[in-house]
Amino acid sequence: MNKVVVSFPDGNGCFGTESFWKDYLSAIGCEYHDKQMPLYELCSISNKVFPKNTCVNSKYRLGRALLLGEKATHFIMFLREDIYVSNCPSSVYRINWIRDYFKNIKVIVWKRDILPNENDAKNLIKLADMLGANPKDAQQFISAGAITELPRRNAVYNLSLDRLYVHKKTVLLIGVAPHLVDKYRRSTVMDYIYQKVNLIDPMSYDSNCLLTPKHNNEIVFYKDNAILESCDYFLENKIIDGIIFVSDPFDIPGRYSFPKYQFYLNNKGIYEYNKSEGQKISYLNITVSINNQHLVTKQLEEYFDSL
């Protein structure tokens, strides 16, 4: 049998950690293949093959697929597993594009293409079988590490209520622009924000208890009720001095969900930032791309100085 070579186009956005997947594939006798390239270059090579009008998050994965496809026999990719929140269409379509383009590479979506209704351990065993490896090797790897589920990614930035410095203003971050404004990835923009203010996100307050089950065929991209409850909590307890809405230029979920939150804030007398309004609490909309990070930093600097 030809050597099985497995790559992860999701890179640092995959479920689990790089070291975990390296160890797992080594244990079942498969090769782990990865190469690194700057984000700007990944976007550039993606644009040469795949649609240009998509988010940086997609360009990153599409570019990595092109980078890794020269050697990989299998791609493992990931979609959100959440009973409340749907995947953005971009997440689904980029996998379809990759499947169509790489005819000789088997694309496996965790856990949808394996055992979608079983736990992670059973999926790891079945995945070994799908890769042509011995499932007993996967079972041994799982038993040795007492693994029940994939390890969670560690956040780069602490956005909890435990990290609030009294000499800094506190700002609520709603949304992400993956790779540019994201607590799981280091970036120049996030370094600036984190240094300048106390930064928290809606999950800093445990409002998930208010989530309601989705109805059949209902599409939800964000946990709206939980986010609004968090806003109420932070405002009523006078924890925040400002709010930032962050999105990618092609961020479909943010474009359609943010207006709902902003209508809600408007009804509480909170409006979009206007420097002529003085010290009144407000929110700032920022759209971040690879090419406008310097401009965004300037916008943030003006906003933070106004708080």
Stockholm file with secondary structure:
# STOCKHOLM 1.0

chainA/1-307         MNKVVVSFPDGNGCFGTESFWKDYLSAIGCEYHDKQMPLYELCSISNKVFPKNTCVNSKYRLGRALLLGEKATHFIMFLREDIYVSNCPSSVYRINWIRDYFKNIKVIVWKRDILPNENDAKNLIKLADMLGANPKDAQQFISAGAITELPRRNAVYNLSLDRLYVHKKTVLLIGVAPHLVDKYRRSTVMDYIYQKVNLIDPMSYDSNCLLTPKHNNEIVFYKDNAILESCDYFLENKIIDGIIFVSDPFDIPGRYSFPKYQFYLNNKGIYEYNKSEGQKISYLNITVSINNQHLVTKQLEEYFDSL
#=GR chainA/1-307 SS CCCCEEECTTGGGSSSCHHHHHHHHHHTTCEECCCCCCHHHHHHHHHHHSCSSSCHHHHHHHHHHHHHTTTCSEEEEECCCCSSCCCCHHHHHHHHHHHHHCTTSEEEEETTTSCTTSCHHHHHHHHHHHTTSCHHHHHHHHHHHTCSSCCCCCCSSCCSTTCCCTTSCEEEEESCBTTTBCTTSCCHHHHHHHHHSEEECGGGSCCGGGCCCCCTTCCCSSCHHHHHHHHHHHHHTTCCSEEEEEECTTCHHHHHHHHHHHHHHHTTTCEECCGGGTTSCEEEEEECCTTCHHHHHHHHHHHHHHC
#=GC SS_cons         CCCCEEECTTGGGSSSCHHHHHHHHHHTTCEECCCCCCHHHHHHHHHHHSCSSSCHHHHHHHHHHHHHTTTCSEEEEECCCCSSCCCCHHHHHHHHHHHHHCTTSEEEEETTTSCTTSCHHHHHHHHHHHTTSCHHHHHHHHHHHTCSSCCCCCCSSCCSTTCCCTTSCEEEEESCBTTTBCTTSCCHHHHHHHHHSEEECGGGSCCGGGCCCCCTTCCCSSCHHHHHHHHHHHHHTTCCSEEEEEECTTCHHHHHHHHHHHHHHHTTTCEECCGGGTTSCEEEEEECCTTCHHHHHHHHHHHHHHC
//
